Amino acid sequence: MKIQIQMIETLDLDTLKSHFETITFSSEFDLVYEKQIPNIGIILVDGEINLLNKRNHIELKSPGSIIGLQNLLNNIPFKFKCRVKKNSQLILLPKSEIIKILDEKSSELYKIIFPTDDKKLAG
C-alpha cells in the first residue's frame, strides 16, 4: 500500500516553527488510531513517527512530513495508527487553524502547507 506524504523543506519548516508552537513528546504516544478521522494535522519537526496497521509499518524519519491533513479536511478515516516516538517534536494544527490558513490563499503559510506542485509530495 502506497501512502502519499507531503514534505516541507527546511526553510519552510523554520517559518512554520515561528508561527506555531512546537510540542516535544516525553514518551511514545498514539496521535491517531486506524479508522479514526484525525482532528489535527501533524507536522514532524524532529524525531520519528510510525504509521502502523495490521499489514504495514512505515517509519517517517524526515522532518517536514505532514500527516493526516487531507483526511482531516475531507473527513476520511485514517488507514494507519499514527504513533509519535519519545522525544519527537511536532506541530499540531487543529482544523480551525487549517481553515484560517485556507481562507488566506495568498499567505506564506498557505503556500507552505498547500503547495501547488507535486515536488513536495513523497511516498
C-alpha positions in Angstrom: 0.0 0.0 0.0 1.4 3.4 -1.0 0.8 6.5 1.1 1.5 10.0 -0.1 3.1 12.3 2.4 3.6 15.9 1.8 7.1 17.2 2.7 8.1 20.7 3.8 11.5 22.0 3.1 13.8 23.0 6.0 13.5 26.8 5.4 9.7 26.4 5.2 9.7 24.3 8.4 11.6 27.1 10.2 8.8 29.6 9.1 6.1 27.2 10.5 8.0 26.9 13.8 8.0 30.7 14.1 4.2 30.8 13.7 3.1 27.7 15.7 4.0 26.0 18.9 6.4 23.0 18.7 5.5 20.2 21.1 8.0 17.7 22.4 6.6 14.3 23.4 8.3 12.9 26.5 7.0 9.4 25.8 5.6 7.3 22.9 2.1 8.4 22.2 -0.7 7.4 19.7 -2.0 10.5 18.0 -4.5 9.0 15.6 -5.9 5.4 15.5 -6.6 3.3 12.5 -10.1 4.0 11.1 -10.4 7.3 13.1 -10.8 10.7 11.3 -8.0 12.8 12.6 -8.9 16.0 14.5 -5.4 17.5 13.9 -2.9 17.9 11.1 0.5 16.7 12.1 3.9 18.2 11.0 7.0 16.3 12.1 9.7 18.8 13.2 12.2 16.4 14.6 12.2 12.7 15.6 10.2 9.9 14.3 6.6 8.9 13.7 5.5 5.4 12.9 2.4 4.6 10.8 1.1 1.1 11.6 -1.8 -1.1 10.6 -2.3 -4.9 10.6 -0.3 -5.3 7.3 2.0 -2.4 7.1 4.6 -0.5 9.1 6.0 2.8 7.7 8.6 4.8 9.6 8.8 8.5 8.9 12.1 10.0 9.9 12.1 13.1 7.7 11.5 16.4 9.4 8.8 18.3 7.5 6.4 15.4 6.9 2.8 16.4 7.0 0.4 13.7 8.1 -3.4 13.5 8.2 -4.2 16.9 6.7 -6.2 15.6 3.7 -8.0 13.1 6.0 -8.9 15.8 8.4 -10.2 18.2 5.7 -12.2 15.6 3.8 -13.4 13.6 6.8 -11.7 10.4 5.7 -10.8 7.8 8.2 -7.0 7.2 8.6 -5.7 3.9 7.3 -3.0 3.7 9.9 -2.3 4.2 13.6 -0.1 7.2 14.0 2.4 6.8 16.8 4.9 9.5 17.8 8.1 8.3 19.3 9.7 9.6 22.5 11.5 13.0 22.3 9.9 13.8 18.9 8.9 17.3 18.1 5.7 18.1 16.3 3.5 21.0 15.2 -0.2 20.1 15.7 -2.7 22.0 13.6 -6.3 21.9 14.7 -8.9 22.1 11.9 -9.9 25.6 12.9 -6.3 26.8 12.3 -6.1 25.0 8.9 -9.4 26.6 7.8 -8.0 30.0 8.7 -4.9 29.2 6.5 -7.2 28.0 3.7 -9.1 31.3 3.8 -5.8 33.2 3.1 -4.7 31.7 -0.1 -2.1 34.4 -0.8 -0.4 33.9 2.6 3.0 32.4 3.2 1.6 29.7 5.4 -0.9 28.7 2.7 1.9 28.3 0.1 3.9 26.2 2.5 1.2 23.8 3.7 -0.8 23.6 0.4 1.8 23.6 -2.4 0.7 23.7 -6.0 3.5 21.5 -7.3 4.0 17.8 -6.9 7.7 18.1 -6.0 6.8 18.4 -2.3 5.0 15.0 -2.3 6.8 11.9 -1.3 5.9 8.3 -0.7 
